[in-house]
Amino acid sequence: MWQQHYTPVVGSLGLSALVAALPLFTLLYLLGVKRKAAWVAGLWGLAAATLVSVGVYQMPAGLTISAIAYGAAFGLFPICWIIFWAIFLYRLSVETGQFEVVKDSIGGLTQDRRLQALLIAFAFGAFVEGAAGFGAPVAVAAAMLTGLGFSPFYSAGICLLANTAPVAFGSIGIPVITLAGITGLPLAQLSAAVGRICAPVSVFVPSYLIMVMGGWRALRGVLPATIACGVAFAGSQFYASNYLGPELTDILGSLAAIGSCILLTLIWKPKDHFVFDGAEAMTKLPPRHPLGEVVRAWAPYGLLVVCVLLWGRPEIKTFLNSFTVLIDWPGLHNQVLQAPPVTTKVLPYAAKYTFNWLSAAGTACLVSCLLSILVLRPPAAKVLLAFRTTCSQLGKPVLTVGSVLGLAFLMNYSGATGTLGLAFSATGAAFPFFSALLGWLGVFLTGSDTSANALFGNLQVVTANRLGLNPILMAASNSSGGVMGKMISLQSIAVAAAATGMPLSDESRLFRFTLRHSIFLASVIGLVVLFYAYIMPGWVPR
């Protein structure tokens, strides 16, 4: 066995943290300065992580290779599995001509691009996040916006920004459930704490989204809609997380947001006709279609919702999980020892690959695709065209996801991530603020709030106890801050680029576009946590 060491550079935590962050600096430099494609940055970042792990942390070569392979396998399944079938569903709708009817039905509700973005990117995206997560909401919503006439870049950017508020409770509450399992803290109290941190921010996310699209002038014309949408989502998010648990929080919040958007469009219309550069203007009313034709066109997305919800039901999930194959990852499982202060004592680091081929959300997407083919009855040539188009879109994104997940898992098992976590925890009284940024870093690395909670959840609790802070608040801060790292993770950017057909050269531009918003919103979460830690400590349960 090989034991992790968190200060390999002359025993200094500060110097060790600088070296541990070299792969991250590599990613930021190549994407933000050199403007390289995400797959190029991912491969170079992985090379840097390998150099640091072997050369500085003295991780054996066999363990290094195995950790990279473990991460890449996780990137292929379940993440790329979801992405593929979500995009195929959209391509099937396009190739059969049904998406034109979908587009007309949305345009019939409102021709205002701002309201369309609220309805699809924020409200419908939140529903898909709550039901499936793991890249599906960005893939589905971004593809839909592109089909509606939004530019690929703005479709991707808008959906990445919108996919913040619901992430902490995505996939039927899996991030919070994982956090409770990792830390041993009560699930109900963690759910309530995450809701109390996220809900205040969720109120203004719809308004922030429109401000990013077109500034104050764009927001002013639809302010009633953004307020209604934000209050409906945040109010439901707060209530469900505090009184029902994490499982239904996003589902109820998104339904409330969708309902508020639709009801408002029936009784109120914006007085201005703002058009921003990222979307074509809708200059005429779309044609009306018979109700049966509209229902048929929406059937693939309706089937997607039904399948994902069924897959999330406890009794069905338990049955499907009975077919899951658990694999002790060769050459890695329990071969690495984690040590204090990252853990309470020296413990073997498990590496169990979960091949949940039947219960995975991607399989629910696959079933919805098959059912959609039965409902739409397209010619075989169109199904094959949709399949080929999906495959051609996903070549480079799959390479990006695999390399970045390999990088993240290697940093975890080498101890580099532990070093960075300890550096954050050394901030003392300011730790509540940096606690949120630690979660943000975890999601940037792994692309998943669930993975970030598994990565840093225990560290947050250990640090909170050492500093005399509320461990439930600090653990919840990890999950809440992590949601703002989703928009800059290379996996999310790769998904958005693939879903919209965006040129690979625009991926670095998309990263720079989302980075400043990600840092700002993560800092807002940090300030909310500071407020709860020192101004209103009784507001979050202990």
N, C-alpha and C positions, 0 to 999 in steps of 0.2 A: 504493500500500500504506500501511497505518497500523500504527505500532509501539506496542506496549503500554508503559505507564509505570507503575511500581509504587508510586511515592511522589508522587501528584499533589497532595497537600495540603501546601503549603509545604515539600516535600522531606522530610517527616517520616513514617517508617514507622508509628509509633504512631498518629498522627492519621489517616493514610491508612487504616489497618486499621479504625479505629472507623467511618469513613465507609463503607468497603467492606462492613462488617458490617450496615449499615442494613437491607438486605432481610431478613437473618436476624432482626434485632431485631423487624422488622415481623411476621414469621411467628410468633415466640415470643410477642409481645404479644397479637396477635389470637387465637391459639389458647389460650395459657396464662392470659391475664388477661381478655380480653373474651369468650372462649369462643365465637368465631365458627366457622361451618362451615369445613371444610378448603378448599372451593373458593373461599370468600370470602377467606380468608387467602392462598391461592395467588395470586389475582388482585391483591390489594393488595401482596403481596411482589414480584410481577412489576413493578408500577407503580413501586415503590421502586427496584428494580434498574435499571429504565429511566432513572429520574431520576439515579441515581448514575453510570451508564455515560455518559450524554450530558452531564450537567451538570458532573461532576467529572473523569471520565477522558477527556472530550472525544472519545468514540467517535463517528464519523460516523453520522448517522441511518440511512443505508442499511444499514450493517453491523449496526447495532443491531436493525433489523427482521428482517434475514436470520438473525441468531443466534437470535432468539426463535422464528422459524418453524422453524429447524433443530431446536431442542430440542423444540418441540411435535410435530413430525413423528416424532421418536424416541419420544416418549411414546405416540403413536397406534400406531406399529409399530416395534418388536415388543412393547412392554409391554402396551398395551391389547388387542392381538391375542391374547396368552396369556390374559389375564384373562377375556376374553369366552368363549372356548371351554372354559376350566376351569370357569367358573360354569355354562355351558350343560350341561356333562356332569352336574353335580350336579343341576340342575333337571330334566333328562331322567330321572335316576334317581328323583327325587321324584315327578314327574308320572305315571310308569309304575307307581308303587307298589313299585319294587324297593328303594328306600332303607329301607323298613320291614324288609325281610329282612336287609339289611346291618346295620341297627341291632340286630336280634334276634341276629344271629350274633356281634356284638361283645359284646352283653349276656350271651350264653351263655358267653363266655370269662371275663368279669368284669362284675359289676354295680357295682363300685367306680368312682366318677367319677374318682378320682385316677389309677387305673391306665388308664382309658380316655383321659385326657388325655395320659399318658405314651406310650401306644401310638399314638395318632393325631397329636397336636400335635407331639410330639418325634420319635418313631421314624419313623412313616410320613411326616410332614412333611419330615424329613431326607432320606428317600429321594427324594421329589419334588423337593426342592431340588437334590440331587446329579444328578438326571436332567434337570430342566428349569430350575429357578431362575426369576428374573425375575418374581416375584409368584405363580407357580403354587402353591407349597406353602402359602402363607397362604390363597389362594383355595380350594383343595381341602380342606385340613384344617379351616379355620374353618367352611366350609359343612357338613362332616360332623359336627362337634361340635354345631353348632346343630340339626341334624337329630336328634341323639342326646338333645336336651333341655337342653343348655347354653344359657344366655341369650346373645343376640347379642353383648352387650358382653364377657362373659367368654370366649366363643369367640374373638373377635377378639384380646383382650388376651393370652390364653394362647398362641395361635398366633404372635403377634408376638414374645413372649418366647422361645418355643421355637425360633423361626427365627433363632437366633444362632449356635450351635455349628457348623452345617454351611455357613454362607454363604460362607466363604473358599474353599471347594472346590466351590461350586455349579456347575450347568450343565456337568458333566463337566470340572471344574477350570478353567473359563474365566478366573476372576479371577486365578489364579496364572499361567496361561499368558500372559495379557495383560500382567501385571506383568513377566514375563521379557522379553517382546517390547519393551516400552516402555523398560526399563532396560538391556537387554543383559546382564543377569546370568544365570548358569546356572540353568536351570529346576529341575534336581534339587535344588540347594542351597536355592533359594527355597522349593520345596515342603517340604523338610525343616524349614526355619526356621519357616515358617507353622505346620506341624504341631506343632512343639515349643512354640510360643507358645500355640496354641489348645487342645491336648490337656489341659493341667492345668485349664483353665477348663471344658472340656467335661465333666469328671468330675462337677462339682457343679451343672451347669445343670439336670438333672432334679430334683434336690433343691430347688434355688432356685425352680424352677417351682411345685412343690407348696407350698413355704413361702409364695409369693405368693398361691396359691389359698386357703390356710386357716391359715397360721402353723405353729408347731412342732407343735401338736396334730395337724394334718392330716398333716405329714411323718412324725411318729413311727410312725404306723400302717402306712406303706408304705415305711419306710426301706430294707428289704432290696431292694425293687423299684427304688427310685431309685438306689441304689448299683450294683446289677447293671446297670441300663440305662446309667448314666453311665460305668462302668468298661468295659463292652462297647464303647460308642461311642468313647470316648476312646482305648482301647487299639488298636482297629482304625484310628482316625484317625491315631494316631502311627505305627503300623507302615506303613500304606499310603503316607502322605505322605513317609516317610523311605526306604522301600525299593521302592515300586512307582511313585511319581509322583502327580501331583495328580488325574488323570482319574477314578480309581476310589475315591478316598478316602471320599467321602460315601456312595457306593453300598455299599461294604463296611461302613462304620461303621453305617449305618442298618439294614442287614440283621442285623448283630450285635445291635443294640439291639432290633429287632423280635423276633428269635429269643429273646433273654434274657427279654423281657416275656412272650412266649407260653409258654415253658417254665416260667417261674416261676408263672404262673397255673394251670398244670396240677398243681403239687405244693405250692402254698402259697396261702393266702388271708389277707387282712388280718383281724385279730381285731376291730377296731372297725368302725363303720358311719358314718364321718364323711360328712356332707353339707354342702356350703358353699352360700352364698346364690346363687351364680351358676349352679346347676344343679338340676333337679328330681330328687328321690330316685327310685331304681328300687325299687319296693316289692314287686315280684313277678318271678319268673323269666319271661323272654321265651319265647314259644312256640318249639318245635323245628321246624325246616323240613327237608325232605328235602335230601340233599347236592346233588342236581342243581339244586334251586331256589336254594340258597345260591350255588353256582358261577355260575348265571345272573345273580343279583343283583350279584355282585362283578365280573361280566364287564366293565362299562364301566371300572372302575378297573384291572383287569388289562390291558385293551387299552391304556389310557393308559400304563401302565408299559412294556409291550412296545413301543409306538410311540415313546415318548421314548427308550428305550434304543437302538432301531434307528436313530433319527435321530442319536444320538450316536456311532454306530460310524464310525470314520475313513473306510472305503471308501464307505459310504452318504452320509456328510456331504460327502465330496469330490464325489460325483456330484450331490447336491442343490445344492451351492454353485455348480455349473457354470451354474445358471439364475439366479444372483444378479445383480442389477443394481446397479452402483456409480455413484453420482451425485455429481459435483462440485457441492456445494451452491451455487446461483446467488448471486453477490454476496458470498460469504464464503470459499470455498475458496482458501487461500493468499493471502488479501487482508489478513491480520493477521500481524504479525511478533512472535514471542516473543523476549525478550531475557534476557541474564544478569542476575541469578543464577538465575532460574527454569530456564533452559536453559544449556548450556555455551557457546553462541554464538547470534547472531541467526539465527532460523530461521522460515520461514513456517509458520503454524498451519493444518494441513490441516482440511478440513471435507468429508469424504466420507460421504454417506448410503448405508448398506448396506441395500438392499431385498432381503433374503434371503427372499423370499416362500415358497419351497419348503423351505428348510433350517431356518427358524425353529421354535423349540419350540412356538409357538402353532399352527403348521400340523400338527405331530404331534398336538396336542390335538384339532384339527379332524378329522383322520383317525380318531382314536379315537372321536370323537362319531359319525361316519358309520358306522363299523363297529359301534358300539353300537346304532345304529338298526336295522342289519341283524340283529343278534343278538336284540334285544328285540322287534322288529317291533311297535312301538307304533302306534296310530292316528295318522293325519296331524294330527288336531286336537290331540293331546297334544304332538306335536313342535312345532307352531306355538305352543302355549301356553308351552312351555319357552323357545322363542325370544323371544317377546314379553316374558315375565317377566324374562329376562336383559337385554334391551334397556332395560327400565324401571328396572332396578337400576343401570345403568351410566352414566346421563346425567351426573349431577354428578361421580362419580368420574373420568370421562374428562376433564372440565373441570379437575379438580384436577391430574391427572397432566400434562396439557398445559401448564398455567400454571407448575407447579413445574419441569418440565423446561426450559421456555422461560427461566425465571429462572436455573436452574443453567448452561445453555449461555451465556446472556448474561454472567453473572459470569465464566465461563471466558474468553470471547473479549474481554471488555473489560479484563481484567487484574485485576479485583477479587479473584478467587480466588487469583491469584498473590500479591497483597498480603497476604492472610490467611495463606497458606502461609509467606511470608517472616517474618511476625510470629511464627509458631510456631517457626520455625527460629532466631530470635534468642534463644531461651531457654538457649543454651549447654549446660552440663553436664546440665541437666534435660531436654534435648531427647529422649532416649529415651522419657520419659514422655509428652511432648507430641507425639511422633511418632505414637503410637497415637491421640491425640485429633485429630490432623490427618486421619488416615484416617476417623475417626468423623465429622468435619465433612464430609468428601467424600461419604460415603454419605448423610448427612442431606440434603445438597444434591441429589445425583443419584439417590438411591434404589437405587444399584447399586454393589457392591464392585468390579465390573469397571471401571465408569466412574471411581470414586474412585482406583483404581490407575493408570488412564490419566492422570488429572488430576494426581496428586501423586507418582507413582512416581519420576520423574526428580528432582523437588525433594528427595525424601528421600535419594536417592543423592548428589546434589551437596552437600547439607548434611552428610551423614555424612562425606564425604571432607574437607570444610572443618574439621570438628570432630574428626577422627581416630577416628571410630566405624566399626563394622562396617557397610558399605553393605548387605550381604545382610540383616542383622538389622533395619536401619531400613526397608528396602523391605518386608520381611515384616511389620514392625510396622504399616505403613500398611494392609495387607490385613487383618491380625488385628484391629486397632482398629476398622476400618471395619465389621466384622460387627455391632458393638453399636450402630451408627447406623441399622441397617436398620429397627429397630422404631419409630423416631420419624420416619422419612422420610414425607412426606405421601403419596407414592405408595403405600407399604405400608399406611398407615392408610386410604387410599381403597379399596384392594383389599379389605382386611379388612371395611370397612363395607359394600361392595357384596356381598361373598360371604355375609355373615350377614343382610343386610337390616336392618342397624342404622340407627336414625334418624340423620339428618345432624346433629342437635343433639348427638349423643353423640360426634361425632368429636373435638371439642376435649377432652372428658372422657377419651377414649381416649389422646389425645396426652399429657395431664398424667399419666395412669396409667403410661404407658411411659417418660416422660422420666426420672424419678428412677432407674428400673432401668437405663436406657440409660447414664446418666452413671456410675452405680456400676460397672457391668460394664466400661465402657470404661476406667475408672480402674484396675480390677483388671488388665486387659490391659497398661496402661501400667506398672504395678508389676512385672509379669512381665518386660516388656522391660527395665526398669531393672535387674532382677536379672541378666538375661543379659548386659547391657552391662557391668556393673561387678563383679558377684560371681562369675559363671561365664561369662566371655567365650568360653571354649573350647567351650562346649556348643553354640553355633550356628556352623555352617561359615562360613568366609570365602571 
